Amino acid sequence: MTNFAAWRRFRVLVTVSALALGCTTTGGAHASPAGDDCPAGQIFATSNTAVITDPADPRLKTRLTRFDHEVRGIIHAHGAKPGTSRLLDGVFWSGDLQQATYERSREFEVERVGEDGLRHLAGVIVKQYRQEAVLTFRCLPRTAPETDAVEIQAPGVSAARLRDALLANPDARDRLGGGSVTLDGRLVLIAPLANLAMAKEFTSDLGVDWNTVEVRYGDEEFVS
């Protein structure tokens, strides 16, 4: 994926393996349970190789339809089962450029895959689409030894709103790096577990009611 430094600070998008352990809630009173619908794996990826700094760039309107079909083929060809995928509008902070960057990507759900298989799939995508890295996330219990991140999803957030909040909060943009939203306005934010309090504060800045937030604990990996 392009803009890798921002993605590594962001630590989002991309989510994975419930396995036999299933999903858990945040353990707090003000967040919704993740439910039992965690896929076996999630991959966040794009075919874009450009750094886009203009939110009105027409490349951000692509639906990545061919990419969607090709990645589904890759997943199937390597013995896993492709699930649903959804378009994401990403907003990230570039420390090198000292400005926001933008990216259209897709989140792919993957079934019948384990940790090694998911990593392998991400590696194939990295090589085929000349990406610096692809993010995966495995959904795990909060107390699992591998758990090092959270995926936060919340309704009612636009890409423009996410951009404005990121630009207005230097601490959040340095520690979280950015986030993504679905086309129907659902925030998707993956953050290191150590930055959960910061992520909660940032979602509040976006006007999100924490009672409407869904939190999944898990293990993230940037595959390069």
C-alpha positions in Angstrom: 0.0 0.0 0.0 1.3 3.5 -0.7 2.1 6.0 2.0 3.3 3.2 4.2 4.7 5.4 7.0 1.2 6.9 7.5 -0.4 3.5 7.5 2.1 2.1 10.1 1.3 5.0 12.4 -2.4 4.5 11.7 -2.3 0.8 12.3 -6.3 0.5 10.5 -7.8 -1.0 8.1 -7.5 -4.3 7.8 -8.9 -7.3 10.1 -8.7 -11.0 10.5 -9.1 -14.3 12.1 -11.7 -15.2 14.6 -10.7 -18.8 14.4 -12.2 -20.9 17.3 -11.7 -18.1 19.8 -14.4 -15.8 18.4 -14.8 -12.1 19.1 -15.2 -10.1 22.3 -16.5 -6.7 23.4 -14.4 -3.9 24.7 -15.2 -4.7 28.2 -16.4 -1.2 28.7 -20.0 -0.1 29.3 -20.1 2.3 26.5 -19.2 0.3 23.4 -21.3 -2.2 21.5 -20.1 -5.9 21.2 -18.4 -6.9 18.0 -20.9 -9.7 17.6 -20.2 -13.2 16.2 -19.7 -12.1 12.6 -16.0 -11.7 12.6 -14.6 -13.2 9.4 -11.7 -15.6 9.5 -9.6 -12.8 8.1 -9.6 -9.3 6.6 -7.2 -7.7 4.2 -7.1 -4.0 3.5 -5.5 -3.2 0.1 -5.4 -1.1 -3.0 -4.0 -1.2 -6.5 -3.1 2.5 -6.3 0.6 3.4 -6.4 0.3 7.2 -6.4 0.4 9.6 -3.5 -2.8 11.7 -3.8 -3.0 15.0 -1.9 -6.1 16.5 -3.5 -9.4 15.2 -2.0 -11.1 16.1 -5.3 -8.7 14.0 -7.4 -10.9 11.9 -9.8 -8.8 8.8 -9.0 -10.6 8.7 -5.7 -13.8 8.0 -7.4 -12.7 4.6 -8.8 -14.7 1.6 -7.6 -11.7 -0.7 -7.9 -14.0 -3.2 -9.6 -11.3 -5.1 -11.6 -9.1 -5.1 -8.5 -11.9 -6.6 -6.5 -12.4 -9.4 -9.0 -8.6 -10.1 -9.2 -8.1 -10.2 -5.5 -11.1 -12.6 -5.1 -9.4 -14.8 -7.7 -6.1 -14.7 -5.7 -7.9 -15.7 -2.5 -9.7 -18.6 -4.3 -6.5 -19.7 -6.1 -4.7 -20.1 -2.8 -7.3 -22.3 -1.1 -9.2 -19.7 0.9 -12.8 -18.5 0.4 -13.4 -14.9 -0.6 -16.1 -13.2 1.4 -17.6 -9.7 1.0 -15.5 -6.7 0.1 -16.3 -3.0 0.5 -14.9 0.3 -0.8 -13.1 2.6 1.6 -12.1 6.2 1.4 -8.9 6.7 3.4 -7.5 9.9 4.9 -3.9 9.7 6.2 -1.4 12.1 7.5 2.0 12.2 5.8 4.8 13.4 8.1 7.1 13.7 5.1 4.7 15.9 3.1 3.2 17.5 6.2 -0.2 17.2 4.8 -3.1 14.9 4.4 -3.1 12.2 1.7 -6.1 10.2 0.3 -6.6 6.7 -1.0 -9.5 4.6 -2.3 -9.0 1.0 -1.2 -11.0 -2.2 -0.4 -11.5 -4.3 2.6 -11.7 -8.0 1.8 -13.1 -10.6 4.1 -11.5 -14.0 3.9 -12.8 -17.3 5.1 -11.2 -20.7 5.5 -7.8 -19.1 6.2 -5.4 -19.2 9.1 -2.6 -16.7 10.2 0.0 -18.0 7.8 -2.4 -18.3 4.9 -3.6 -14.7 5.5 0.0 -13.4 5.6 0.7 -15.3 2.3 -2.3 -13.8 0.6 -1.2 -10.3 1.6 2.3 -11.0 0.3 0.9 -12.0 -3.1 -1.1 -8.8 -3.3 1.9 -6.7 -2.3 4.0 -8.2 -5.1 1.3 -8.2 -7.8 0.2 -4.7 -7.2 3.6 -3.2 -6.3 2.5 -2.1 -2.9 4.8 -1.1 0.0 2.6 -3.1 2.5 -0.8 -4.5 3.0 -2.6 -4.5 6.3 -4.3 -7.5 7.8 -6.2 -7.9 11.1 -7.1 -11.0 13.0 -10.1 -10.7 15.4 -9.1 -12.2 18.7 -10.2 -12.2 22.4 -9.1 -9.2 24.4 -6.9 -11.2 26.6 -5.2 -13.3 23.8 -1.4 -13.0 23.9 -1.4 -11.9 20.2 -3.9 -9.1 20.7 -2.1 -5.8 20.0 -4.7 -3.7 18.2 -8.4 -2.7 18.0 -10.7 -2.1 15.1 -13.3 0.6 15.8 -16.3 1.0 13.6 -18.9 3.7 14.0 -21.7 5.2 11.9 -22.2 8.8 10.7 -18.7 9.8 9.6 -17.8 11.2 6.2 -14.3 11.4 4.6 -14.4 15.2 4.8 -15.3 15.1 8.4 -12.5 12.7 9.1 -10.0 14.9 7.2 -11.0 18.0 9.2 -10.7 16.2 12.5 -7.3 14.8 11.6 -6.0 18.2 10.5 -7.3 19.8 13.7 -5.6 17.3 16.0 -1.8 17.0 15.7 -1.5 14.4 18.5 -4.1 12.1 16.9 -2.6 12.4 13.4 0.8 11.6 14.7 -0.3 8.7 16.9 -3.1 7.2 14.8 -2.0 8.3 11.3 -5.5 8.4 9.8 -8.5 6.3 9.1 -11.1 5.2 6.6 -14.8 5.5 6.0 -17.1 3.3 3.9 -19.2 4.8 1.2 -22.3 4.8 3.5 -20.4 6.8 6.1 -19.1 4.2 8.6 -15.8 4.9 10.2 -13.2 2.1 10.2 -10.3 2.8 12.4 -7.6 0.4 13.4 -5.3 1.5 16.2 -2.6 0.0 18.5 -4.1 -1.2 21.7 -1.9 1.2 23.6 -3.7 4.1 21.8 -7.2 3.0 22.5 -7.9 6.0 24.8 -6.6 8.3 22.1 -8.8 6.6 19.5 -11.8 7.0 21.7 -11.1 10.7 22.1 -10.6 11.0 18.4 -14.0 9.4 17.6 -15.6 11.8 20.1 -14.0 14.7 18.2 -15.8 13.3 15.1 -19.1 13.6 16.9 -19.5 9.9 17.4 -21.6 8.6 20.3 -19.4 5.9 21.9 -22.6 3.9 22.6 -22.9 3.4 18.8 -19.3 2.2 18.4 -18.4 -1.4 17.7 -14.9 -2.5 18.9 -13.0 -5.6 17.9 -9.8 -6.6 19.6 -7.2 -8.5 17.5 -3.8 -8.8 15.9 -2.7 -6.4 13.1 0.1 -7.1 10.7 1.7 -5.0 7.9 2.9 -7.5 5.3 5.6 -6.1 3.0 
